Amino acid sequence: MKKRLLPILFAMLAAAFYAINIPFSKLLLREIPPTLMAGFLYLGAGIGVGIMFLLTAKKTPKDELLGRSDLPYVIGMILLDIIAPILLMFGIRGTTSANASLLNNFEIVATSLIALFIFKETISKKLWVAISMITVSGALLTFDVSSLQFSWQSLFIIGAALCWGFENNFTKKISAKSSYEIVTVDGLCCGIGSIIVGVIIGERVSASVYLPLSLALGFVAYGLSVLFYVKAQNVLGAAKTSAFYAINPFIGVILSFIVFREIPGWNFYVALAIMIIATAFVIVDTLESRHTHMHIHTITHTRGGSTHTHKIEHSHPHGHFGDENTHRHKHFKFRF
């Protein structure tokens, strides 16, 4: 149980740090164009965690450093992490910070489905329920209830979430490596790449005083968030770690109200209630430690005056609660 609580704590810290991204990025977007903003956020993550990596590099075993075999996943991670934050920055400029925080939870759905169909991770019934609820919540938030019109800005946020869904699964393939090195490489490459794209398309920053603020925000919201995410993902897997991001809009909504005094529409409160229930399913599902038991059933029957005894063996996973010696069983069937 204790071994599972630490990665759960890491996953929740990752979500909490990331939660500050949308409200404060929306604030800084008044002064910094979206593509450059995405670049500075990742550059801040790369620089901040890079310093931490240099301080710990001597203690890092060589087999935990990125190698040539990791290159395809590293390249995929970097390309997706350039595209995703740019889409997110464009998206949050045209919608409320609170709605954007909830919509970004579509990343959970994308990560889980990609993990299932492409990377063959197991998805339990509880996690399926949570995914379905998150999908319904996202659908509620893609409409402007004041005019009953589809919100096109929502598509940018959903597109960012889809990119991060693929990126999360790529990162899972290298999550056993040094999380400090992963975040450093990802942050520096994505940051520089996004800034180059921003300069090429003509974006400029008028007031340099906001650059340190964007770098600091990037270090916390992306750097520390991804750092804890990778640590949790190595134990929990891509689908479950991503599912813990369902808690980040709760924090984001509180910050949005404090910063912008946003009063959401009725659809937001319905979506929030659904998301709370989905989060509960995710947490309960993650605390269930599964393994397989072999069961032997003995069947005795009499036919034609003689008695026959048969032993039938089968196995299936169990959900365990508590420690290894005292626990109760719940029976599950897994088909994925």
C-alpha positions, 0 to 999 in steps of 0.5 A, spaced: 500 500 500 505 504 501 509 503 495 503 505 491 501 511 495 508 515 493 507 515 486 499 517 487 502 523 491 507 524 485 501 524 480 497 529 484 503 534 485 504 533 478 496 535 477 497 541 482 503 544 479 500 544 472 493 547 474 496 554 475 498 554 468 492 556 464 490 562 469 496 565 469 498 563 462 492 567 460 494 573 464 501 573 461 498 572 454 495 579 454 503 581 454 506 575 450 504 572 444 501 565 444 507 561 440 512 565 444 509 564 450 509 556 449 516 557 448 518 561 454 514 556 458 518 550 456 524 554 456 523 555 463 522 548 465 528 546 461 533 551 465 530 550 472 530 542 471 536 542 468 540 546 474 537 540 478 539 535 473 546 538 473 546 537 481 544 530 481 548 528 474 554 524 478 549 520 482 545 518 476 547 511 474 549 510 466 543 505 465 538 511 467 541 516 462 537 516 455 540 512 450 540 511 442 534 506 443 530 512 446 531 516 440 524 515 437 520 516 443 524 522 445 523 525 438 516 524 438 515 527 445 519 533 443 515 534 437 508 533 440 510 538 446 512 543 441 505 543 438 501 542 444 502 548 448 502 552 442 495 550 441 493 551 448 495 558 448 491 559 442 485 556 445 485 559 452 485 566 449 478 565 446 475 561 452 474 562 460 480 560 464 475 555 468 472 552 462 479 551 459 482 548 465 476 543 465 477 542 457 484 540 458 482 534 462 480 531 455 488 529 455 486 523 460 481 520 455 486 521 449 492 518 454 488 512 456 485 510 449 492 511 446 495 506 451 489 501 450 489 501 443 496 502 441 500 500 447 496 495 450 495 497 457 490 495 461 484 499 462 479 497 468 472 498 469 472 503 473 477 507 469 472 506 463 467 509 467 471 515 469 473 516 462 466 516 459 464 521 465 470 526 463 468 525 455 461 528 457 464 533 461 468 536 455 462 535 451 458 540 455 464 545 455 465 545 448 458 550 447 457 557 449 451 556 453 449 564 452 448 563 445 448 556 444 454 556 439 459 551 438 466 554 441 471 553 436 477 555 441 475 549 445 478 545 439 485 548 440 484 545 447 482 538 445 487 538 440 493 540 445 490 534 449 490 529 444 497 531 442 499 530 450 495 524 450 500 521 445 506 524 448 504 521 455 505 514 452 511 516 448 514 518 455 512 512 458 517 508 454 522 512 457 520 513 464 525 508 467 530 513 465 532 519 469 526 524 470 531 530 470 534 528 464 527 527 460 525 534 463 531 538 461 532 535 454 524 536 453 524 543 456 530 546 452 528 543 445 521 544 445 522 551 448 527 553 443 523 550 437 517 554 439 521 560 440 523 559 433 517 558 430 514 564 434 519 569 431 518 566 424 511 567 424 512 574 426 511 574 434 514 579 438 514 581 446 514 588 447 515 588 454 521 584 456 519 585 464 514 579 463 519 574 460 522 572 467 515 571 470 513 566 464 520 562 465 518 562 472 511 559 471 514 554 466 519 551 471 513 550 476 507 548 471 511 544 466 518 543 469 516 540 476 509 538 473 512 533 468 518 531 473 513 528 478 509 526 472 514 521 470 516 519 477 509 517 478 508 514 471 514 509 471 510 505 477 502 507 475 502 507 467 500 512 462 493 511 463 492 512 471 497 517 472 494 521 466 487 520 470 490 523 476 490 530 472 482 530 473 484 534 480 487 540 476 481 543 474 479 544 481 485 548 483 485 551 476 477 554 477 479 556 484 485 560 481 481 563 475 475 566 480 481 569 484 485 572 478 479 573 473 473 573 478 470 569 472 462 567 474 461 560 470 455 558 466 450 552 468 454 547 464 460 548 468 457 546 474 454 540 471 461 538 468 465 540 474 460 535 478 461 529 473 468 531 474 469 530 481 465 523 481 470 521 475 476 523 480 473 518 485 473 513 480 480 514 478 483 514 485 479 508 488 481 504 481 489 506 482 489 504 490 486 497 487 493 493 487 492 487 482 495 480 481 493 473 479 491 467 483 490 460 481 484 457 483 483 449 483 476 447 484 474 439 485 468 436 482 466 429 484 460 425 481 457 418 480 456 415 474 454 408 472 456 406 479 463 409 479 465 415 482 470 420 478 473 426 481 476 432 477 480 438 478 479 444 474 484 450 474 483 457 473 486 464 474 484 471 474 486 478 477 484 480 484 483 487 487 487 488 493 486 493 499 490 494 505 497 490 506 499 483 503 497 479 509 490 482 511 486 484 505 479 483 502 478 480 495 474 483 489 473 479 483 474 483 476 474 480 469 479 484 464 478 483 457 483 489 454 
